[in-house]
Amino acid sequence: MTQRLPALLLVGASLLATVPAAQAGQSGAAAAPSYEVDPYWPQELPGDWLLGNVVGVATDSQDNVWIIHRPNSQRGAEGTPPVIAFSPDGRVVEAWGGSGEGYEWGTQTHGIHVDHRDHVWVGFGGGLPYDLTSRATTDNAHVLKFTAEGEFLLQIGDFGEGTAGSGSTRFLGQPTDAFVDPGAGEVYVSDGYTNRRVIVFDASTGEYRRHWGAYGQAPDDAALPAFTRTPPLRQQFDTPHCVGVSADGLVYVCDRGNERLQVFRPDGAFVAESLIAAPLRDGSVGGTPWDLAFSRDPDQRLIVVADGRRHAVHVLRRDTLEVVATMGRRGRWAGQFESPHSLAVDSQGNLFVGETLDGRRVQKFTPTAGIDR
């Protein structure tokens, strides 16, 4: 029988998460974390800036928090730069983005990553357009690399070439996320809304390395059977929505449409998978991973997952992929979520959650227990 986890409690501004006593008593089990929302972070935006759909959050080596949003998704936000960096105390310290010489800026942003050299990677894709004047979403099929100051460095994929399919070694298909492995000097791209794969490139030159689909198999773009959480599970990705590489070299993929995480070795060899099994407000168990981040302890014992469909954030043990805590409910007050799309963790264990669709904001949560810093 499936054991349900207690729901997260909201007490004032504190977010308290618990786990079943049996699980908490397991040898070596990761403690369930708790967080407190900071309702005053970030500070007020300059001028008349407004945020549109926030579709990417990342942190850099100085604990600055980077977001990418869609100005064309919010009336009045058209003049707001799409890439914004906040200092740890919430001040805007960088802001840039848009068309420039030598690269193609797409019509729909999706995803941001800051690598070990503080280079900023931004992507373009993401399903249906929120600005109906935009070109077809399959035109958004590329990833760009910049310095922290917004100087262009590299483009992977081409705007307008998003229909080549999951076998292409040159073109992307609405990529959703990127993550650089500093040891190998490679960038992993989850690709994405049109394609069904993870693809790897040289992070300096953009040279193609390898790609794979679910279970490490060759990706197949044929129609998928109806989704079910009952085995046998689908054998292909359905909207691989995020990718991350742990310190011990494992590759984690948010298989959003299949409500699961899959884990691989860097060569694409399949290691493990788990359906997200979190307690839902209707009493059922489920969860849809939209983004993930690793805890900052040396062993990265925990994975934090944004669940945009259920408007929640889950914390998982990395060794077992079991959910040990869940927080959030749908809402617009501090500590609640409206379509949490992306998240990041800084060196102090602070959690930053960006919200898309009608959310259009980024929130900060400080750890109060269960997080090694």
Buried (B, 14 or more C-beta within 10 A) or exposed (E): EEEBBBBBEBEEEEBBBBBBEEBEEEEEBBBBBBBBBBEEBBEEBEEEBBBBBBBBBBBBEEEBBBBBBBBBBBEEBEEBBBBBBBBBEBEBBBBBBEEBEEBBBBBBBBBBBBBEEBBBBBBBBBBEBBBEEBBEBBBBBBBBBBEBEBEBBBBBBBBBBBBBBBEBEEBBBBBBBBBBBEEBEBBBBBBBBBBBBBBBBBBEEBEBBEBBBBBBBEBBBEEBEEEEEEEEBBEBBBBBBBBBBBEEEBBBBBBBBBBBBBBBEBEBEBEEBBBBBBBBEEEEBBBBBBBBBBBBEEBBBBBBBBBBBBBBBBBBBBBBBBBBBBBBBBEEEBBBBBBBBBBBBBEEBBBBBBBBBEBBBBBBBBBBEBBBE
